[in-house]
Amino acid sequence: MSVNKEVKRITTHTVQEMKNRGEKIAMLTAYDYSMATIVDDAGMDIILVGDSASNVMAGHETTLPITLDQMIYHASSVVRAAKRALVIVDLPFGSYQGNSKEALNSAIRIMKESGAHGVKMEGGVEIAESVSRILTAGIPVMGHLGLTPQSIYKFGTYTVRAKQEAEAQKLREDAVKLQELGCFAIVVEKIPATLAKEVTESVQIPIIGIGAGQHCDGQVLVIHDMLGINKGFKPRFLRQYANLYEQMNGAIKNYVGDIKSKSFPNEQEQY
């Protein structure tokens, strides 16, 4: 299985070539230097600095509270670690909706202050003007359709989206529109696998799925979910590759116990 070791830096052109030749695209979130170093060294194609940092790093119930300044902080940390992966940053809620000039300014700040390689935006035709304006400035844009967490209060639930034909048809049209505008890829979240397959085959740009089945051009997960750092979060679409909560909790308990029992530090662990 190829992980593109011959490529020094993954680019938007690289991921397009991967779709063209049928090679799946691996994408994972990261929010800090140490974790991003591990992810990058493992051969990740795309690192997403997601606004999910609002949940897993700051403990908020939704992605809405995280600010542009906070996203730039996380992105800067990740960019310093990533030597190979394409680094994409979520534009946070309130930084682009309804005002294309503000959207452009937000995207420029992310690119200039973090050194990231592109931004991700939630929505379809509703944000077309903002997408177009950002692209005109030469900033790569990844779209995001289906379940869009920044609109969670509109949806009222995290259930599967686009199960009804009207919503499915809008998603198809939005995907085509984002492609026409110039987006280099689209994330589709928590939609029926048959619809994701249809969209993947109907557009030329890569479709990255999360809870959207096996036929997408690539997959993305939140790193805290797939490593089992989050306790008790196990939706159907999540494959958990480790149980770090239990491992880390056990190690920390041992540390506490060694201190209490006066066995740490020992004579070999002091100067």
N, C-alpha and C positions, 0 to 999 in steps of 0.2 A: 504493500500500500504506500503510495507516494505522499509525502508531506512537503513536497516542493523544497527540499533542502538546498537545491541549487539556486534558489531565489534569495537574494540578500534582503529584500524588503518586499513584502506583499503590497500590491497596489490595487486600485480599482480595476485596472486593466488585467491584472493577474486573476482576480476573481471572475471576471467575465470570461477569460480563457478557460478557467476551470469549469464553468457551466458549459461552454462550447464543446469541451471534450468529455463531459460527463463525470468529472471528478467532484465529489462532494466537498462542500465548504464547511469547515469547522469554526464555530464562533462561540465565545464564552465571555462572560462579564468579568471585570476586575476593577478595583477601586483604589488600590494602593500599590506602592512600589514593590514591596516584597512579594505579594501575591501575583502581581503582573509579571514579575521576573520568572516565577515558576511556570505560569501559563505560557509565556513566550518561549521559554526553553523547551516546553513540551511539544512545540510545533504548531501552535494555534495559528490559524489563518487570519482571523479577525478578533480583536479584543474590543468589546463594547463597554465603554464607561457609561453604564446605564443609570437612569434616574431611579432605578431600583435601589441605589445607594440610600435613598430616602428611607427605605424599609430596612435593609439588612445592615446598614452602617449607622443610621441615626435612630432607628426604632419607630419611625412614623407608620401609621396605619396605611397610608397611601403614598403615591409618588409625588403628590401635589406640593408638599411644603418645601422641597429642596430648591435652592436658589441657583441662579446663574454663577455667582461667585463660588458657591460650594462645588458645582459641577466642574468649574475650571480648576479648582484645587485638586479634586480627585483625578481629573484628566491629566494634569501636569505630572502627578506622581506616576501614573501609568505610562505616559509617554517616555519618561526618563528610564523606565525599565524595558520597554519594548524595542528590541533590536530588529525584529523580523516581522511581527504582526502588523496588519493595518489597524490603526486605532480610530474608532468611531465614537463620537460623544453624543449623548442625548441632549437635545435642546429641551430645557425643563419647562414645565407648565408656566404659562404667562410670559414667556420670552419670545413668542412668535405668532401666537394666535391673534388674528384680526388686525395685525399691523405689520405690513411687509417691511417697512423701514426699520422697525424695532427688531424684526426677525433677522434682517441683514446685519444689524449692529451686534446682535447676540451671537450670530455665527462668526462674525469677524473677531469678536472678543475671544471666543473659544479657540479659534485657529491661531491667533496672534499670541495669546497669553499661555496656552497649554502646549502648542506645537502639535496638536492632533491632526489627523489626516482627513477628517470629514465629520459631518453631523447627521443625526437621525431625527426625523420628525414624524409625529403621529397625525394621520388624517389623509384624506384624498382631495377631491376637488375643492373642498372648503379652504385648504391652505395652498392652493395652486399658485396664487400670487406671491406668497412668501417663498415657496420653493423656487419659483422662477427667478426671483430677485437674488436669492442666495447663489443659485447656479450661475447667474450672470456675472457674479463676482469671482467665479472660478473655484468655488467651494463645493466639493462632492457632497451629495445628499443621498442618504438611504431613507426610504419610506417605511411606514409602519401601518399596516391595515389589520382589520379583524378586531380582536379585543385590544382596545387602546387604553391602557391604565389611567392616562391623564383625563379620560372622560368617564371614569368609573361612577361618578355621581349621576351622570346622564343615563348610563346603563342600569345602575342600581344593583348590579351583580357581576360576578366574575365568570359567569356561565359561558358556554360555547356560543360564539357569534355566527351570524350568517347561515343559520339553519333554515330560515325562511327564504323563499325565492327572491323577494324584493331586496332584502339585505345582501343576499348572495350576488345578485345582479349589480348592485351598487359597488360591491367589492371588486367585481370583474372590471367594471368601468373605471374605478379608481386606480386599479393596477395599470391599466392601459394609459390612463392620463398621466400617472407618475412617470411611466416610461417615456411618454411623449415629451414631457417637460425636461427630461434628462437625468432622472435619478439613476444611480448606478446599480441599485439593488433595493429589494423590499423585504421587510420582515412581515410575515403573516402569523398572527397569534391566535391560538385556540379557535380554529375554524374546522369544519368537517374535512377529512382527508381527501375526499373526492373533489371538493371545491379547490383545495390547495393544489392538487394534481392538475386540475384543469387550468388554473392560473399559471402554474409553473410552465406548462406546455404552451400556453398561449402568448406569453411575453418572451422577449429575448434576453432580458436582464435577469440576474440571479434572484431566486426567491428563497429566503431563509425562514425556516419554520420553527415555531415553538408551540407544541401541542397541535400541530397541523399535519401530522402523518409523515410517512417515509418517502413520499414522492417529491418533496421540495429539493432544491439544489443544495441546501445545507441545513444545519440545525444550530440553534442557540439555546443555552440555558443560563440561569443565574448560578454563579459558581458556588454560592453558599448552599443552594439547593442540591446540586449534583454531588457535592462533597459531604452532604449530611451534617453541615454545621447548624442549619436551621432545625430545631427540634419539632417534629410532628408535622412538617409540611410535606405531604406526599400525594400530589395530584396524579392522575392517571398518566399524564404525558412525561412525568419525571422518572428518569432512570438514575438511581442514586449509586454512585461509584465508590463511595466510602461512607463511613459513619464517624466523621471527625468529632461530632459532639461528644460521643461516648469516649473516644480515645483521648481527646483533650481534657475532658472532665476527669477521667481517671488519672491522667498524668498530673493534673493540678492537685487532685486529692492526695496523690503520693507526695508531692512537693510539700503540701501543708503538713502531712503526717511526719515527714522527715524533719521538718523544722520543729514541730511540737515535741518529737522524741529526741531532739538534739543530735540526730545522726547526720544532719547537713548544716553547715559544712563540716567535713572531717579534716584530719591533719593533712591529707594530700590536696585538699581544696582550699588551702590558705597559704599566705606568704610568710 
